Amino acid sequence: MGIGPGAVDHLSLRAKEVLEQVDAVVGYTLYIDLIRPLVEGKKYFATPMMQEIRRVETAVDMAMDGMSVALVSSGDPGIYAMAGLVFEKCRDKGVFLGLSREAARPSGGIRIEVIPGIPALCAGAALLGAPLTHDFAVVSLSDLLTPWEVIERRLDAAAVADFVLVLYNPKSKKRTWQMEKAREIILRHRRPETPVGVVTRAMRKDQSVRITTLQGLSAESVDMQTIVFVGNSNTVAMDGIMATPRGYTQKYHLCRSS
């Protein structure tokens, strides 16, 4: 289940409904805290960061024991989150899967429903204005699961292709150099004055929204709860808003001219 930014008013109706109905909730400690008013009195299992496998295995084991379980992720569960790992662990355990669109629970297995949530890139983009109105690419700067060489190639290719870039996980306590290196790579192909949006804790308490330039982007201003939006060659910043034209004006002007 995706809980979006975490505020109750940004959860989907389906997410609220399921949280009311399930026997247990499993998730990262911060995410459980964000939805605690909705899960009071329920059995829950929370762990710190870096224990994703433990959380998934616990949720699957609970489900195999006959409990209904909500495994929660911030944003959307299929975007840098837990949905994929659930399917991997079920495969490893030899659990026969059934998706929620099937009427009955599979014999000897569990039924899974993936409940979408507002991803951080959408929450952040809404706070900035409209930076993702045209093609964009999303890259995580965390090299804990992906080699930096792969990340660097993806950044370079996306920058060359003039995608708007959305950068997840730009910096942590232990990963301090990746943001600056990413900026250097993108500057090979983008103007220094390219607009950049920096959004931290989007739609949560103490959120921060700032627009700067690629040249002015500082690694000191980001952390693990930050999403960085790097504009393409047409992105503009005006009156505190960051926007990327879709091309409607040019299209309809050409239509009128013809």
C-alpha positions in Angstrom: 0.0 0.0 0.0 1.2 3.5 -0.9 0.4 6.1 1.7 1.5 9.0 -0.5 3.1 11.9 1.4 1.7 10.5 4.6 -1.0 13.0 5.5 -4.4 11.5 5.9 -6.0 13.8 3.4 -3.6 12.6 0.7 -4.4 8.9 1.1 -6.7 7.3 -1.4 -10.2 6.2 -0.3 -9.2 2.6 -1.0 -6.1 2.9 1.2 -8.2 4.3 4.1 -10.7 1.5 3.6 -8.1 -1.2 3.7 -6.4 0.3 6.8 -9.7 0.1 8.6 -10.3 -3.5 7.6 -6.9 -5.2 8.0 -5.8 -7.2 11.0 -2.2 -5.9 11.0 0.1 -3.2 9.5 3.8 -3.6 8.7 6.2 -0.8 7.7 9.1 1.4 8.3 8.8 3.2 11.7 8.4 6.7 10.2 5.6 5.5 7.9 3.7 3.8 10.7 4.0 7.0 12.7 2.5 9.0 9.8 -0.6 6.9 9.7 -0.8 6.0 13.4 -4.2 7.7 13.9 -5.6 5.2 11.3 -4.1 2.1 12.8 -4.7 2.5 16.6 -5.6 -0.7 18.2 -4.3 -2.9 15.4 -1.4 -5.3 15.5 1.6 -3.7 13.8 5.3 -4.5 13.1 7.7 -1.6 12.5 11.5 -1.6 11.8 14.1 1.0 11.1 15.7 1.6 7.7 17.7 -1.1 6.0 15.4 -3.9 7.2 13.1 -4.1 4.1 13.5 -7.8 3.7 12.6 -8.5 7.3 9.4 -6.4 7.0 8.4 -8.1 3.8 9.0 -11.6 5.2 7.0 -10.7 8.3 4.1 -9.5 6.3 4.1 -12.6 4.1 4.3 -14.9 7.1 1.4 -13.1 8.7 -0.6 -13.5 5.5 0.2 -17.2 5.3 -1.1 -17.5 8.8 -4.5 -16.2 7.7 -4.2 -12.6 8.7 -5.0 -9.6 6.5 -2.0 -7.4 6.3 -1.2 -3.9 5.0 2.5 -3.5 4.1 2.9 0.3 3.8 5.3 2.4 1.8 5.5 6.1 1.4 4.6 7.4 -2.0 3.6 4.6 -4.4 4.5 1.0 -3.5 5.8 0.3 -7.0 8.1 3.3 -7.2 11.4 2.6 -5.4 9.4 0.8 -2.8 8.2 -2.6 -1.5 5.9 -4.1 -4.1 8.6 -5.8 -6.2 10.3 -7.2 -3.1 7.0 -8.8 -2.0 6.7 -10.7 -5.3 10.3 -11.7 -5.1 10.0 -13.1 -1.6 6.7 -14.9 -2.4 8.5 -16.6 -5.3 11.4 -17.6 -3.1 9.0 -19.0 -0.5 7.1 -20.9 -3.1 3.9 -19.1 -2.3 1.3 -19.2 -5.0 0.1 -15.7 -5.7 -3.3 -14.4 -6.6 -3.9 -10.7 -7.4 -6.9 -8.9 -6.0 -8.7 -8.9 -9.3 -9.3 -12.6 -8.8 -12.5 -13.5 -6.9 -11.1 -16.2 -4.6 -7.9 -16.6 -2.6 -5.6 -19.1 -4.3 -5.4 -22.5 -2.6 -2.2 -22.8 -0.6 -1.2 -19.2 -1.2 -2.1 -15.6 -0.6 -3.9 -12.9 -2.5 -2.1 -9.6 -3.0 -3.5 -6.1 -3.8 -1.2 -3.3 -4.8 -2.8 -0.1 -3.7 -1.3 3.0 -5.5 -0.4 6.2 -3.7 0.7 9.7 -4.6 4.5 9.3 -5.4 7.0 11.8 -4.1 7.7 13.1 -7.6 4.0 14.1 -8.1 3.8 15.7 -4.6 6.9 17.6 -5.2 6.0 18.6 -8.8 2.6 20.0 -7.5 4.4 22.2 -5.0 6.7 23.6 -7.6 4.1 24.2 -10.3 4.3 22.1 -13.4 7.9 20.9 -14.0 6.9 17.4 -15.4 4.5 18.5 -18.1 6.8 17.0 -20.8 8.9 13.8 -20.9 11.0 13.2 -17.8 13.3 10.6 -16.4 13.6 9.5 -12.7 17.0 8.4 -11.3 17.8 7.4 -7.8 21.3 8.5 -6.7 21.5 5.8 -4.0 24.3 3.3 -5.0 23.4 0.9 -2.2 21.6 -1.4 -4.6 22.8 0.0 -8.0 26.4 0.4 -8.9 27.4 4.1 -9.3 28.8 3.4 -12.8 25.2 2.4 -13.9 23.7 5.5 -12.3 26.3 7.7 -14.0 25.5 6.2 -17.4 21.8 6.8 -16.9 22.2 10.3 -15.7 24.4 11.1 -18.7 22.0 9.5 -21.2 19.0 11.3 -19.7 20.8 14.6 -19.7 21.8 14.2 -23.3 18.2 13.4 -24.3 17.0 16.6 -22.7 14.6 14.9 -20.3 13.5 16.8 -17.2 15.3 14.9 -14.5 13.8 13.8 -11.1 16.5 12.7 -8.6 15.5 10.5 -5.7 17.7 9.8 -2.7 20.2 12.6 -3.4 22.1 12.4 -0.1 22.3 10.5 3.2 24.5 10.6 6.2 26.9 8.2 4.6 26.4 9.1 0.9 27.6 12.7 0.7 29.3 13.1 -2.7 26.7 11.7 -5.2 24.6 14.8 -5.5 27.6 17.0 -6.5 28.8 14.4 -8.9 25.4 14.2 -10.5 25.3 17.9 -10.9 28.7 17.8 -12.7 27.4 15.1 -15.1 24.3 17.1 -15.9 26.2 20.3 -16.4 28.0 18.7 -19.3 24.8 18.9 -21.3 22.7 21.7 -19.6 23.1 25.4 -19.2 24.2 26.6 -15.7 21.1 28.7 -15.4 18.8 25.7 -15.9 16.0 25.9 -13.3 16.2 23.3 -10.5 13.5 22.6 -7.9 14.4 21.3 -4.5 11.5 19.9 -2.4 12.0 18.3 1.0 9.3 16.5 3.0 6.7 17.3 0.3 3.3 17.8 1.8 4.5 16.8 5.3 5.2 18.9 8.3 8.1 21.2 7.9 8.1 20.9 4.1 10.6 23.0 2.1 10.2 24.2 -1.5 13.0 26.1 -3.2 13.8 27.0 -6.8 17.4 27.6 -7.8 19.7 26.9 -10.8 21.8 24.0 -11.8 24.9 26.1 -11.1 23.5 27.2 -7.7 22.4 23.7 -6.6 24.2 22.8 -3.4 24.4 19.3 -1.9 24.1 21.0 1.5 20.4 21.7 0.9 19.3 18.1 0.3 18.8 14.9 2.3 17.0 11.6 1.9 13.6 13.2 2.1 14.5 15.6 -0.8 13.4 15.3 -4.4 15.4 17.3 -6.9 13.8 18.4 -10.2 16.3 19.5 -13.0 14.6 21.3 -15.9 15.1 20.6 -19.6 16.1 23.2 -22.2 12.6 24.7 -22.2 11.8 24.7 -18.5 11.3 28.1 -17.0 11.2 29.6 -13.5 8.9 32.5 -12.9 7.2 34.1 -9.8 8.2 31.1 -7.6 6.8 28.6 -10.1 8.8 26.0 -12.1 7.1 24.9 -15.4 8.0 22.9 -18.5 6.0 23.8 -21.6 4.2 20.9 -23.2 4.2 22.6 -26.6 0.5 23.5 -26.9 1.1 27.1 -27.7 3.4 26.3 -30.6 1.1 23.6 -31.9 -2.0 25.7 -31.9 -0.1 28.7 -33.3 1.0 26.6 -36.2 -2.5 25.3 -36.7 -3.9 28.9 -36.8 -1.2 29.9 -39.2 -2.0 27.1 -41.6 
